[in-house]
Amino acid sequence: MDYQAFIEEQTAAIRQAVGTGRAINALSGGVDSSVVTMLGHRALGDRLHTVFIDNALMREGEPQRVAAMFARLAIPVEIVDARDEFLTALRGLTDPEAKRQAITDTFYARVFGRIVRDSGATHLLHGTILTDIEETVDGIKRQHNILAQLGIDPAEAYGYQVLEPLATLRKDGVRAAARALGLPDEVAGRIPFPGPALATRIVGEVTAARLATVRQATAIVEEELADTPAFQYLAVLLSDQATGIRDGRREFGQIVVVRCLHSVDAREATSVDLPWDKLHTICRRITAMPGVNRCLYDLTPKPPATIEYV
C-alpha cells in the first residue's frame, strides 16, 4: 500500500468534510489516535482542537507525557480532568459489557459532548480501525469507539458528525501510516493500549484502589518486557483472591495475570515463550506489591481468548 497516497487522500477527505468548520479529537497517546491527530492537524491546522481526557484509567503520568510529546510536534493538547465522572459511572459495575457501555456513555454523551458544544466543533475525528469494527459487529466484544456500525447516529445522539479516517486499516497499516507521517517510533511502535484503558484489565468492579494496583503492575510488566519483540504485553487484575503468606501471617491477596503476545493485526495472537528467569523476575516484583500474592502467566492464544480480559 502507498501510505503517502493514503495520507493525502485522508487529509483531503477530512478537509472536505469539515469545510470551514472546526473539528475535535481525543488523543490517548496510542498509535491510532496519534495518527488521526496528525492527519487532522495536516488537514485543518488550528481548526482542530485536540484534547486528552484524563479518565483515571490511564498509565501513570500518561496525560502529561503525551501532551509534552505533541507539543514538541507543534500540536497543542488540552488535558481535561474527568476522573471523577468516569469513576462515578463505573461504580458498582462488574459486567464487562456494562462497564464498556458506561465508559462509552460517559465519554460521548457527557464529557466529550460537553467539550464539543463548548468548542463549537461540528465533527469528531475518530481512531476507529477495521479490527474494532469487525469485533463489535461480529459480537465478539463491544469496542467503545463503535457508533454508526451499531446503528447509533452520532449527530442525533451526541450532536456531532464522526469521521473515521483509519477505518480501512488494521494495526500494522496504522503503524506504517504513523511512520510515513514522521511520528517517532515511541508512538509508531508502541504496544496497543485499549480505548477503555485499564478498565479492560480489571475483572470486576473498577475502583481507584484497584486501578492503582493494576497501574503499578502494568508499569512493572512494560518495564520488564520493553525489549521483547512482542505485539502486546499487559497485566490484569482478577476479581478472586487467594490465600498466601506475608510476614509470616496468612493473607487473602489479589491475583495478577500477565500476558505477552505475538500478533500482526490483533485478529489472532499466540503467547510468547518468555524465559523462565524473566518470568520469575516479573513474579517477584508483582508479588512484592502490597496486597498481591499471586502472579500467573496466561498462555491462551486468540482465539479462544481475546487479548484483553474485559
Secondary structure, DSSP 8 states (H G I E B T S, - for coil): --HHHHHHHHHHHHHHHHTTS-EEEE--SSHHHHHHHHHHHHHHGGGEEEEEEE-S-S-TTHHHHHHHHHHHTT---EEEE-HHHHHHHHTT--SHHHHHHHHHHIIIIIIIHHHHHHHT--EEE----HHHHHHHHTTS---TT--GGGT--HHHHTSSEEE-TTTT--HHHHHHHHHHTT--HHHHT-----TTGGGGGBSS---HHHHHHHHHHHHHHHHHTTTS--SEEEEEEEEEEEEEEETTEEEEEEEEEEEEEE-SSSSSBEE----HHHHHHHHHHHHTSTTEEEEEE----BTTS-SS--
